[in-house]
Amino acid sequence: MGQKRNPLGFRLGTTQDHHSLWFAQPKNYSEGLEEDQKIRDSIKNYVQKNRQKNVQKNRRIDSDLSGIARIEIQKTIERIKVRIYLAFPIVLKESSMAAFLQKELHCVNRKLTVATTRIEEPYGNPIILAQYIAGQLKERVPFRKAMREAVEKTKKAKIKGIRVQIAGRLGGKDIARVEWIRKGRVPLQTIRAKIDYCSYPVRTIYGVLGIKIWIFRDKK
């Protein structure tokens, strides 16, 4: 039987780094993990609310593209540092977001700082591509066309291969199935290969579909 393994966790220490850096005693580990998840959810909700306001003003903006590619968290005894990697120029006041997170987490003894960084190639990131496909599926675009358009958007990015997979009740069929498309090489069994991966669910009128994207960048 084939053993399925998350490509990011499989490559930790070689081509992948942790998105959260902190230390805790075993009895306090679960609390730190819940705090990380709360920080990430709060940031996504904050950005989504601001984006919904812009969508109402400008209908050309896709509401599913939150623009958050990655969130990194570093925690010490006295400070929490959050760095948000954005794919598109979103107007975010770092001071107001830090105050919002401070209020949500009830941080009294620790100072929380927020910094934002713009990534160079938005459509070279699997999360941004998955959000784009999700928006297309919600607008009832054929799934094969959505996958092809996502692959075409990666032409300007410096990648060597991409694989896009969608699973669920595709096209409203009663029986769920898996469809995928690949361009270039995606060596999943090579640990030295730098591969970005994401799994993204999307809710449609026919049910929940699962989107998975693998992007092969380079070999270490």
Secondary structure, DSSP 8 states (H G I E B T S, - for coil): ------HHHHTBTTTB--SEE----GGGHHHHHHHHHHHHHHHHHHHHHHHHHHHHH-TTS-TT---EEEEEEEE-SSEEEEEEEESS-----HHHHHHHHHHHHT-SSSEEEEEEEE-S-GGGSHHHHHHHHHHHHHTT--HHHHHHHHHHHTSSS--SEEEEEEEESGGG-SS-EEEEEEEE---TT-TTEEEEEEEEEEEETTEEEEEEEEEEEEE-
